[in-house]
């Protein structure tokens, strides 16, 4: 048998023996849909790390450890989603959907996207992570392989560069500067 065949067989056996227990673990802690998703994600991790999965009596505790981390990730995601929902409902914004406003908003969006596209690729990634994905500076630093302080400085430089670029190229519709999410914002 080839190595992949052995891994497939081992995974199938592990799944058959432990699937109900892992699903039950999730069902005791969350709703049915999230439980099924969590169990599936747990076994996806097991498949990806099949060579690291201990055998015998140690398999189920290992799977429970993965399941615990998957459940924690699900809860964090739900909390971030709920916090964002609260933030959005707390906004006291009157939305003007007149054709003129829609056209102006599209022009502003296009100008901003064009300005971001003119940045160096790593600067694009950093600004997108900080502003659009609201990733904390410390996590961006870890992803890029630098210090949190260096990321904060780079974001400051990038936002200044964007502001200068927008002032230089803007049609007048866009005169605001993007501000990165503060450390400790949503997603931290």
TIVEX-951703 format. One record per residue: y, z, x of N, C-alpha, C, CB in turn. Coordinates in pm, 1 decimal, decimal comma. Glycine has a CB too. Layout:
N
Y/Z/X/Y/Z/X/Y/Z/X/Y/Z/X
...
//
This chain:
188
-119,3/0,0/83,9/0,0/0,0/0,0/125,0/0,0/87,8/0,2/122,2/-95,2
223,3/-71,7/46,1/348,8/-75,5/120,7/427,0/53,5/96,0/433,3/-199,4/80,5
524,9/78,6/182,8/607,9/199,0/171,5/678,7/206,5/36,8/710,8/202,9/284,1
734,2/93,6/-10,7/804,7/94,8/-140,0/708,9/121,4/-254,2/877,3/-38,0/-163,2
584,5/71,8/-244,2/485,4/100,1/-348,3/454,5/249,1/-353,6/356,4/20,0/-323,6
444,4/311,8/-237,4/420,3/456,3/-232,6/537,3/532,7/-293,2/396,5/502,3/-87,8
658,3/489,4/-261,3/777,1/555,0/-317,2/781,8/536,6/-468,1/905,8/499,2/-252,8
750,1/415,6/-515,4/746,5/391,1/-660,8/645,0/481,6/-728,6/712,8/243,6/-690,3
525,7/487,1/-671,7/419,6/569,9/-730,8/459,7/717,5/-729,7/286,2/550,3/-654,3
514,3/762,7/-619,3/556,4/903,6/-610,1/663,6/934,2/-714,5/609,7/935,9/-467,8
760,4/842,8/-729,3/866,2/865,2/-827,6/808,9/868,7/-968,7/973,6/756,2/-816,8
720,0/773,1/-1001,4/661,0/770,2/-1136,4/589,2/900,9/-1167,5/563,0/652,0/-1150,1
511,4/948,7/-1072,1/438,4/1074,7/-1092,7/535,2/1191,3/-1109,5/343,0/1101,9/-974,6
636,4/1196,3/-1023,4/735,3/1304,0/-1032,7/805,2/1299,5/-1168,2/838,9/1293,2/-918,2
841,3/1181,3/-1213,5/909,8/1165,5/-1341,9/820,0/1211,1/-1456,7/952,6/1018,8/-1362,6
694,4/1165,5/-1458,3/602,8/1202,2/-1566,4/581,2/1353,1/-1573,5/468,8/1131,7/-1547,9
569,3/1416,5/-1460,6/542,0/1560,4/-1456,6/665,5/1643,0/-1493,2/492,5/1600,4/-1317,8
785,0/1598,4/-1454,8/904,0/1684,0/-1463,9/1010,1/1640,7/-1564,5/966,7/1691,9/-1331,7
998,6/1523,1/-1622,4/1104,4/1469,6/-1708,5/1136,3/1562,2/-1825,0/1064,5/1333,4/-1761,4
1035,3/1611,3/-1894,4/1059,8/1698,0/-2011,5/1130,8/1827,6/-1972,0/927,0/1731,2/-2081,9
1091,4/1884,3/-1860,5/1154,4/2009,9/-1817,2/1300,4/1988,5/-1778,4/1077,4/2070,3/-1698,7
1327,1/1878,4/-1709,5/1465,4/1849,4/-1670,0/1549,9/1822,2/-1793,7/1471,1/1728,6/-1572,9
1497,9/1744,8/-1887,8/1571,1/1718,8/-2011,7/1594,3/1848,9/-2087,7/1494,7/1618,1/-2100,1
1493,2/1935,0/-2094,7/1508,1/2064,1/-2163,9/1616,6/2149,0/-2097,3/1373,5/2141,0/-2165,0
1623,2/2144,4/-1964,6/1727,1/2216,4/-1891,2/1864,7/2175,0/-1942,4/1715,6/2190,0/-1739,1
1886,2/2044,7/-1954,5/2015,1/1995,0/-2003,1/2036,2/2028,2/-2150,2/2025,0/1844,3/-1982,2
1932,4/2013,7/-2232,6/1946,8/2039,2/-2376,7/1986,3/2183,8/-2405,3/1816,4/2006,3/-2449,4
1945,4/2276,6/-2319,5/1984,2/2417,7/-2337,3/2131,0/2440,9/-2302,3/1895,6/2508,5/-2250,8
2192,2/2344,2/-2236,0/2327,0/2365,9/-2183,6/2433,4/2270,6/-2237,4/2323,8/2355,1/-2036,5
2391,8/2161,6/-2302,4/2489,4/2062,5/-2346,8/2435,2/1985,9/-2466,8/2524,7/1965,3/-2232,2
2515,8/1895,2/-2520,2/2474,6/1816,2/-2636,7/2366,9/1714,5/-2597,1/2596,6/1743,7/-2699,0
2300,7/1657,1/-2697,3/2186,1/1568,9/-2673,8/2222,6/1444,7/-2592,0/2126,4/1526,3/-2806,5
2335,1/1383,3/-2622,2/2374,4/1262,6/-2548,8/2401,3/1294,4/-2402,4/2498,7/1198,7/-2612,4
2476,6/1400,1/-2377,6/2505,2/1440,1/-2239,4/2377,9/1484,1/-2168,7/2609,2/1553,3/-2236,1
2285,4/1545,8/-2243,5/2158,5/1589,0/-2184,9/2077,6/1468,3/-2137,4/2077,1/1671,2/-2286,8
2068,8/1365,9/-2221,0/1995,0/1245,3/-2180,5/2061,8/1179,4/-2059,5/1986,4/1144,6/-2298,4
2195,3/1171,0/-2063,0/2268,0/1113,2/-1949,1/2244,7/1195,2/-1822,4/2418,9/1105,1/-1979,7
2251,0/1326,7/-1835,7/2232,8/1414,6/-1720,5/2092,9/1405,2/-1662,2/2261,8/1557,4/-1759,2
1992,5/1400,8/-1749,2/1854,7/1387,7/-1701,0/1836,6/1253,9/-1629,1/1754,1/1400,1/-1818,4
1891,4/1147,9/-1687,6/1881,1/1015,9/-1624,2/1949,3/1016,3/-1487,6/1943,6/907,2/-1714,5
2066,7/1077,6/-1479,7/2138,1/1081,9/-1352,1/2061,7/1165,1/-1249,3/2279,3/1139,0/-1371,8
1999,1/1273,3/-1294,8/1919,5/1356,8/-1205,0/1806,4/1276,0/-1142,9/1863,0/1478,3/-1280,1
1736,5/1198,8/-1225,7/1626,3/1118,8/-1172,6/1675,7/999,4/-1091,4/1537,8/1070,4/-1286,0
1794,6/952,3/-1119,2/1853,5/847,6/-1035,8/1877,8/901,7/-894,6/1986,1/795,4/-1098,1
1930,1/1024,3/-887,2/1949,6/1088,5/-756,6/1814,8/1104,8/-687,2/2020,1/1226,6/-772,3
1714,1/1148,8/-763,6/1580,6/1166,9/-705,5/1525,7/1034,2/-652,8/1483,9/1226,7/-810,0
1547,1/926,5/-727,2/1499,7/795,3/-682,3/1569,8/753,7/-553,1/1522,7/689,2/-791,9
1699,9/773,1/-550,1/1776,4/732,9/-431,3/1739,2/816,4/-308,8/1926,4/745,2/-458,6
1699,5/940,3/-333,9/1669,4/1031,6/-223,3/1521,3/1067,8/-220,1/1754,1/1158,9/-234,6
1436,2/975,5/-264,2/1293,6/1003,5/-280,1/1230,4/1060,2/-153,4/1220,8/877,5/-320,9
1276,8/1017,8/-37,6/1220,5/1069,2/87,5/1259,5/1214,0/114,1/1265,1/983,0/203,3
1364,2/1263,3/47,4/1409,7/1401,3/66,8/1352,9/1496,9/-38,0/1561,3/1406,6/63,4
1292,2/1442,7/-143,9/1240,9/1527,1/-251,8/1118,2/1601,2/-200,9/1206,5/1442,6/-378,8
1121,2/1735,7/-207,4/1003,8/1810,9/-162,5/885,6/1787,5/-256,6/1036,3/1961,6/-154,1
767,6/1808,4/-207,1/649,0/1783,8/-288,9/593,7/1914,7/-345,0/540,9/1711,5/-206,7
499,9/1898,5/-436,2/428,9/2012,7/-492,9/517,3/2101,0/-578,8/368,9/2094,5/-383,3
500,2/2231,5/-561,4/572,2/2329,9/-642,7/721,9/2332,5/-614,1/514,5/2467,4/-619,4
764,5/2268,6/-507,2/907,5/2270,4/-473,2/984,7/2155,9/-537,4/925,1/2264,6/-323,0
915,0/2062,1/-601,8/982,2/1946,6/-662,7/1072,2/1988,6/-777,8/879,3/1845,2/-712,1
1018,4/2066,8/-871,8/1097,1/2104,7/-989,5/1220,9/2186,7/-952,2/1010,5/2184,0/-1086,8
1210,0/2287,4/-864,9/1333,6/2358,0/-825,6/1436,8/2264,4/-761,7/1300,4/2471,1/-728,0
1390,8/2168,0/-683,4/1483,2/2071,2/-623,7/1551,8/1991,2/-733,4/1408,9/1976,5/-526,1
1474,5/1944,5/-831,8/1531,9/1869,3/-943,9/1630,1/1955,6/-1022,6/1420,4/1817,7/-1036,9
1597,5/2084,3/-1041,7/1690,1/2174,2/-1111,2/1821,1/2188,6/-1033,0/1625,1/2312,8/-1132,1
1812,5/2192,1/-901,3/1934,2/2199,1/-819,9/2020,8/2075,7/-839,1/1898,7/2215,0/-672,2
1957,8/1959,1/-840,8/2031,6/1834,8/-866,1/2090,6/1839,0/-1006,3/1939,6/1710,4/-849,2
2009,2/1881,8/-1104,3/2054,5/1887,2/-1243,9/2174,7/1980,8/-1258,2/1939,6/1933,7/-1336,4
2172,4/2091,9/-1186,9/2284,5/2186,6/-1193,5/2413,4/2120,9/-1145,0/2254,3/2312,7/-1109,4
2403,7/2044,5/-1036,1/2522,2/1975,4/-984,1/2566,8/1862,9/-1077,8/2493,6/1918,8/-844,1
2471,8/1791,5/-1136,9/2505,9/1686,3/-1233,6/2577,3/1748,0/-1353,0/2378,6/1609,7/-1280,0
2525,8/1860,7/-1402,6/2587,7/1929,3/-1516,2/2729,4/1974,7/-1481,1/2502,1/2050,1/-1559,6
2747,4/2027,2/-1360,9/2881,4/2069,3/-1317,6/2976,1/1949,4/-1313,8/2875,2/2137,2/-1178,2
2927,7/1835,6/-1266,3/3011,0/1714,1/-1264,7/3045,7/1669,4/-1405,5/2939,6/1600,6/-1190,4
2949,5/1676,9/-1497,1/2976,5/1641,0/-1636,6/3084,9/1731,2/-1694,9/2847,7/1650,9/-1721,1
3074,0/1860,2/-1667,7/3173,0/1955,1/-1721,3/3311,1/1929,6/-1662,1/3129,9/2100,1/-1692,8
3316,7/1904,6/-1532,1/3446,2/1874,5/-1470,3/3506,6/1748,9/-1531,9/3431,2/1857,0/-1317,6
3425,0/1648,4/-1552,8/3475,0/1524,7/-1614,4/3527,1/1551,1/-1754,7/3364,7/1418,0/-1618,7
3452,6/1628,0/-1833,0/3497,9/1660,9/-1969,2/3627,8/1739,9/-1965,3/3389,9/1740,9/-2044,6
3638,3/1834,7/-1872,3/3760,8/1914,7/-1860,8/3879,8/1828,5/-1820,9/3741,6/2027,4/-1758,9
3860,0/1736,2/-1726,8/3968,6/1645,8/-1687,7/4009,6/1557,9/-1804,6/3926,4/1558,6/-1568,3
3911,4/1508,0/-1877,2/3938,7/1422,7/-1992,5/4016,8/1500,7/-2098,3/3807,0/1367,6/-2052,1
3974,5/1624,7/-2125,1/4044,0/1707,7/-2224,0/4185,7/1740,2/-2177,5/3965,6/1837,9/-2250,0
4201,5/1770,7/-2048,1/4335,0/1801,5/-1994,9/4426,5/1680,3/-2006,6/4325,9/1847,0/-1847,8
4372,9/1563,7/-1977,6/4452,6/1442,2/-1990,6/4490,3/1419,6/-2136,5/4375,9/1320,5/-1935,3
4396,0/1442,8/-2227,3/4425,7/1429,3/-2370,1/4536,3/1523,7/-2413,4/4300,9/1455,1/-2452,9
4529,2/1649,4/-2365,1/4634,5/1746,8/-2398,9/4768,4/1702,2/-2341,6/4598,2/1887,9/-2345,7
4764,4/1652,6/-2218,2/4887,2/1605,3/-2154,7/4949,3/1492,3/-2236,4/4859,0/1558,0/-2010,8
4865,5/1400,0/-2278,8/4915,9/1285,4/-2353,8/4968,3/1325,9/-2490,7/4807,2/1181,1/-2369,2
4901,9/1420,9/-2556,9/4950,0/1462,4/-2688,9/5075,2/1548,8/-2677,9/4840,6/1538,7/-2763,8
5093,2/1614,4/-2562,7/5212,6/1696,3/-2543,6/5336,1/1612,2/-2512,1/5189,2/1796,5/-2432,1
5315,0/1488,8/-2472,5/5428,9/1402,7/-2441,8/5506,2/1373,5/-2569,6/5382,5/1271,0/-2374,5
5633,4/1394,1/-2562,7/5718,7/1364,3/-2677,6/5785,4/1229,8/-2650,4/5826,0/1478,3/-2702,3
5707,4/1125,6/-2669,7/5755,2/992,1/-2638,5/5760,3/910,1/-2766,4/5665,1/924,0/-2532,8
5874,7/852,5/-2789,3/5887,7/758,9/-2899,9/5855,0/621,3/-2844,9/6031,4/763,2/-2964,1
5755,7/559,9/-2902,1/5711,6/430,3/-2853,4/5782,3/320,9/-2931,5/5558,3/415,7/-2865,0
5854,1/240,2/-2858,2/5922,0/125,9/-2917,9/5835,2/3,8/-2890,2/6068,4/107,7/-2860,6
5776,4/-50,4/-2993,2/5687,5/-165,3/-2978,0/5756,1/-296,3/-3014,9/5563,5/-146,6/-3063,3
5886,6/-299,6/-3005,6/5957,3/-423,8/-3036,5/5920,9/-528,9/-2931,5/6112,0/-400,8/-3041,1
5926,9/-655,6/-2966,3/5891,6/-761,5/-2871,0/5970,9/-753,6/-2740,9/5913,3/-896,8/-2934,4
6098,2/-716,6/-2750,2/6180,9/-709,2/-2629,6/6128,8/-601,7/-2534,1/6327,5/-680,4/-2666,9
6092,0/-486,5/-2590,5/6042,7/-375,6/-2507,9/5907,7/-412,0/-2446,0/6030,1/-245,9/-2592,1
5822,4/-476,3/-2522,9/5691,6/-516,4/-2471,0/5707,7/-614,3/-2355,2/5606,1/-579,4/-2582,5
5794,7/-710,4/-2369,7/5818,5/-808,3/-2263,1/5874,8/-738,8/-2139,7/5915,2/-919,4/-2311,0
5969,7/-647,6/-2158,8/6029,2/-574,1/-2048,0/5923,8/-489,4/-1976,6/6144,0/-485,4/-2098,3
5839,4/-420,5/-2054,3/5735,2/-335,9/-1996,4/5637,5/-420,7/-1915,0/5660,0/-258,4/-2107,2
5601,1/-536,2/-1966,5/5510,3/-624,5/-1891,8/5574,9/-671,0/-1761,8/5470,5/-746,3/-1977,6
5703,1/-699,5/-1766,2/5774,0/-741,3/-1644,7/5775,3/-627,8/-1542,7/5918,8/-785,3/-1678,1
5800,1/-505,1/-1588,8/5798,9/-389,0/-1499,2/5660,6/-370,4/-1437,5/5841,0/-261,4/-1575,1
5557,9/-379,4/-1521,2/5421,3/-363,5/-1471,4/5389,0/-470,2/-1367,2/5320,6/-370,4/-1587,3
5426,7/-593,0/-1394,1/5399,2/-703,0/-1301,8/5471,6/-680,5/-1168,9/5441,6/-837,9/-1364,0
5598,2/-638,1/-1175,4/5674,6/-612,4/-1053,1/5609,5/-501,5/-970,8/5819,8/-574,7/-1087,1
5564,7/-396,1/-1038,3/5500,4/-285,8/-967,0/5369,4/-332,4/-904,5/5475,1/-166,9/-1062,0
5287,3/-403,2/-979,7/5160,2/-452,3/-926,1/5182,1/-546,9/-808,8/5080,2/-522,8/-1035,4
5283,2/-632,0/-818,9/5315,3/-722,8/-708,6/5358,8/-645,1/-584,8/5425,5/-821,3/-750,5
5439,7/-541,1/-604,5/5485,5/-459,5/-491,3/5367,6/-387,9/-425,5/5591,3/-356,5/-537,7
5277,4/-333,7/-506,2/5159,0/-267,0/-451,1/5072,6/-368,6/-376,5/5076,9/-197,8/-563,8
5060,1/-488,1/-429,8/4978,6/-592,2/-365,4/5034,7/-632,8/-229,3/4969,4/-715,2/-455,7
5163,0/-613,6/-208,0/5224,0/-648,3/-79,1/5202,2/-539,8/26,6/5373,4/-672,7/-97,2
5153,6/-424,0/-13,6/5123,8/-317,6/82,5/4999,8/-354,1/163,9/5102,9/-182,2/10,0
4985,0/-288,8/279,9/4861,0/-304,7/356,6/4745,9/-252,6/271,8/4868,3/-229,2/494,5
4626,6/-304,1/292,8/4513,2/-271,0/205,5/4483,9/-120,7/203,2/4388,5/-346,9/250,9
4492,1/-52,5/318,2/4464,7/91,5/317,4/4574,1/167,3/241,9/4453,0/144,9/461,7
4699,1/123,4/254,0/4808,3/185,4/178,3/4789,7/162,0/28,6/4944,8/129,9/224,4
4742,6/42,7/-8,2/4713,1/15,9/-149,5/4609,9/115,2/-201,1/4662,3/-129,3/-168,8
4504,0/133,3/-123,3/4396,9/224,6/-164,1/4449,9/366,8/-180,1/4282,1/222,2/-61,6
4530,7/411,9/-86,7/4583,8/548,3/-91,3/4673,6/567,5/-212,9/4661,7/580,2/37,2
4764,5/474,5/-238,6/4856,5/490,6/-352,2/4780,5/482,1/-484,0/4967,9/383,4/-348,1
4681,2/394,7/-491,7/4602,5/383,8/-614,5/4522,2/510,8/-640,0/4508,8/263,2/-607,0
4462,8/566,3/-534,5/4387,8/691,3/-551,1/4479,5/804,7/-595,9/4317,2/729,3/-420,0
4596,0/815,4/-531,9/4686,8/926,6/-561,1/4752,7/913,8/-697,4/4793,4/935,8/-454,4
4799,4/794,4/-732,0/4879,3/777,3/-853,2/4793,4/741,0/-973,1/4984,7/670,6/-831,9
4712,3/639,4/-959,3/4638,5/590,6/-1075,9/4515,4/674,3/-1105,0/4598,0/446,5/-1055,4
4443,3/715,7/-998,9/4321,5/793,6/-1018,8/4346,0/943,7/-1010,8/4218,1/753,8/-916,8
4466,6/983,7/-970,0/4506,2/1124,0/-958,1/4409,5/1205,8/-871,7/4516,0/1186,0/-1095,8
4365,0/1145,0/-762,1/4278,1/1214,4/-667,8/4365,6/1304,8/-581,3/4196,1/1113,1/-579,9
4328,5/1432,0/-565,5/4408,1/1523,0/-481,8/4417,0/1472,7/-336,6/4347,0/1664,7/-484,7
4526,7/1504,6/-272,7/4551,0/1459,9/-135,6/4437,2/1501,3/-42,6/4683,7/1516,1/-84,1
4384,9/1622,4/-61,4/4277,5/1670,6/26,2/4153,0/1582,8/15,5/4242,1/1815,7/-8,1
4122,3/1536,0/-104,5/4005,1/1449,4/-121,3/4030,2/1310,4/-64,0/3967,5/1438,7/-269,6
4151,9/1260,8/-79,1/4185,5/1131,3/-18,7/4171,0/1142,1/133,0/4330,8/1086,7/-57,7
4220,7/1251,6/189,2/4211,8/1272,3/333,9/4066,2/1271,2/379,0/4279,1/1405,0/374,0
3981,7/1338,0/304,0/3839,4/1341,8/337,8/3778,0/1201,9/330,0/3764,6/1438,0/243,8
3814,3/1126,9/227,8/3760,7/991,4/210,4/3802,8/899,4/324,5/3806,9/932,9/76,9
3929,3/912,8/367,3/3985,8/823,9/469,3/3950,5/872,6/609,9/4138,8/814,2/453,6
3924,5/1002,7/622,4/3892,5/1057,8/753,2/4014,7/1102,8/829,9/3817,8/957,2/833,7
4107,1/1169,5/759,6/4229,0/1218,7/823,5/4265,2/1353,0/760,3/4346,8/1115,6/808,9
4380,3/1407,0/796,2/4421,5/1537,1/742,9/4499,0/1521,2/612,0/4507,1/1612,4/845,9
4502,5/1628,0/535,1/4579,4/1629,2/410,7/4726,8/1605,5/440,5/4560,4/1763,0/335,6
4776,1/1666,8/546,9/4916,4/1649,6/585,9/4946,9/1502,5/615,2/4949,0/1736,5/709,5
4854,9/1436,0/684,6/4875,7/1293,9/716,4/4880,9/1210,3/588,5/4763,3/1242,0/809,5
4797,3/1243,4/491,1/4798,7/1169,2/364,0/4930,1/1193,4/290,9/4678,9/1210,7/274,3
4976,7/1317,2/288,3/5104,0/1348,3/222,5/5217,2/1269,3/287,2/5133,8/1500,0/229,3
5218,4/1265,1/420,4/5321,2/1187,9/491,0/5309,8/1038,5/460,6/5310,8/1211,3/642,1
5187,4/988,2/459,9/5169,3/845,1/431,7/5213,4/811,8/289,8/5022,3/803,9/452,0
5181,8/898,7/193,6/5223,9/873,7/55,5/5375,9/871,9/45,1/5165,6/980,3/-39,0
5440,8/961,4/117,8/5587,2/963,1/118,5/5640,1/830,3/173,2/5640,7/1082,3/203,1
5582,6/786,2/283,9/5624,4/659,3/344,3/5593,8/541,9/251,1/5554,4/638,8/480,2
5477,4/542,6/188,3/5438,3/432,8/99,0/5531,5/425,7/-21,4/5292,4/450,3/52,1
5564,0/540,8/-81,4/5652,2/538,2/-198,9/5792,2/491,0/-160,5/5659,6/677,9/-264,2
5839,1/529,9/-41,1/5969,5/479,3/4,6/5963,4/328,4/25,2/6012,6/549,4/135,9
5853,8/282,0/83,2/5836,8/137,9/104,6/5832,6/63,6/-29,1/5707,9/110,1/185,2
5762,3/119,8/-127,3/5758,4/58,4/-260,5/5897,7/54,7/-323,2/5661,3/135,1/-352,3
5971,4/165,2/-310,4/6106,0/171,2/-368,2/6196,4/65,3/-305,2/6167,1/311,6/-348,9
6190,5/52,7/-172,2/6271,2/-49,6/-103,7/6230,4/-189,7/-148,9/6256,1/-36,9/49,8
6101,0/-212,1/-157,8/6051,2/-343,0/-199,9/6095,8/-374,3/-342,1/5898,1/-348,2/-190,0
6086,3/-277,0/-431,2/6127,1/-299,0/-570,3/6277,6/-321,1/-580,8/6085,5/-180,2/-657,6
6355,4/-247,5/-502,5/6500,7/-269,3/-502,8/6534,8/-410,3/-454,5/6571,3/-164,6/-413,9
6459,7/-457,3/-356,5/6483,8/-589,0/-298,4/6438,8/-701,8/-391,1/6412,5/-600,5/-164,9
6327,7/-682,9/-461,0/6267,2/-793,4/-536,5/6279,0/-780,2/-686,9/6123,7/-805,0/-500,9
6323,6/-665,9/-735,2/6324,5/-640,6/-879,3/6423,8/-729,4/-951,4/6356,6/-495,2/-907,0
6382,7/-769,1/-1071,0/6470,3/-851,1/-1155,4/6572,7/-764,8/-1227,2/6388,0/-930,6/-1257,5
6567,5/-635,3/-1203,4/6657,4/-544,1/-1273,7/6583,0/-466,7/-1380,3/6773,6/-620,4/-1336,1
6466,9/-515,7/-1418,8/6387,1/-445,7/-1519,3/6325,3/-320,1/-1459,4/6277,3/-537,8/-1575,7
6305,3/-323,9/-1328,1/6233,8/-214,8/-1264,0/6323,3/-145,8/-1163,2/6106,4/-265,5/-1196,4
6363,1/-23,2/-1190,5/6446,4/51,5/-1095,5/6395,4/194,0/-1079,1/6593,1/53,0/-1141,7
6265,7/214,9/-1103,4/6212,1/349,5/-1086,6/6109,3/349,7/-975,3/6149,9/401,1/-1217,8
6083,3/464,6/-921,3/5992,5/478,6/-808,1/5867,9/551,7/-854,8/6060,3/553,9/-690,0
5752,7/506,2/-810,6/5627,3/573,7/-842,0/5621,6/701,8/-761,3/5503,9/482,9/-812,2
5583,1/809,1/-823,5/5566,2/937,1/-755,3/5417,5/970,1/-754,4/5649,4/1051,0/-824,8
5359,7/1001,3/-639,3/5218,7/1036,5/-635,8/5194,1/1166,6/-711,3/5170,1/1048,6/-491,2
5071,0/1180,8/-760,5/5033,3/1303,5/-831,2/5048,1/1420,4/-735,4/4887,2/1295,0/-886,9
5111,2/1529,8/-779,2/5126,6/1644,7/-691,0/4991,1/1706,7/-660,5/5220,2/1748,8/-753,6
4981,3/1765,7/-544,0/4859,4/1836,9/-508,8/4834,2/1941,8/-614,9/4869,4/1901,1/-367,3
4711,2/1947,1/-664,8/4679,1/2044,2/-769,1/4696,7/1988,1/-907,8/4764,0/2166,3/-753,9
4724,6/1857,6/-919,8/4740,7/1794,1/-1050,8/4606,2/1769,5/-1114,6/4817,8/1662,7/-1038,6
4602,5/1681,8/-1212,8/4478,6/1648,9/-1280,2/4380,0/1597,3/-1177,9/4501,4/1545,5/-1392,1
4256,8/1643,3/-1187,9/4152,9/1596,0/-1098,8/4135,0/1680,2/-974,9/4181,4/1457,8/-1059,1
4209,4/1788,2/-959,0/4189,6/1870,9/-840,2/4100,6/1987,0/-870,4/4321,5/1920,4/-785,9
//
